[in-house]
Every structure is written in structure tokens, then in C-alpha cells.
Amino acid sequence: MSDKSDISKRRRHASTGNDPVLLALGDQIRTARLANTMTQEELALVSGVGRELVIQLENGKPGVTLGKACRVLAALGLQLTALER
């Protein structure tokens, strides 16, 4: 797949909220939260964000700022890394 078509595909996924990268990130956040026996509210509290933001992240919704996503990841002992394609 060419770079242009890949970018176009990612934009289409991002606008519909079906981006596979965001969905995978959400799954990892949910799995880590449950492994730490935390509720969404508890994770939000220790991350300094609202529960709705945690829900958005776990559901792979676009629009969450990178800084807030990193705060949630840090609270779970995770970090954001670049993906190779």
C-alpha cells in the first residue's frame, strides 16, 4: 500500500472512530486497568483526568489529547511508543 493511500485510509478511520491503532491502544489500556483491579473512576482520579476521557480512550475514540493519554498510560505503568509499519 502506498503512503498516500495509507494516510487517506487512516484519516477515514480517524473520522469514523474506527482507527485500528486507537482501538488497539484502548484495548491495552482496558486490559492494564483491569489487571490492576482499577475502576475507570479510580484510573481517572490517579491520572488527573475525567472518567469520560478514560471511557473515550478505552473505546478508541479520536480527540483525546496526547498529553492526557500519556497521563493515563503513566498511571498504569505504560508508555506510548512509535509503531513500525
Secondary structure, DSSP 8 states (H G I E B T S, - for coil): --HHHHHHHHHHHHHHT--HHHHHHHHHHHHHHHHTT--HHHHHHHHTS-HHHHHHHHTT-TT--HHHHHHHHHHTT--------
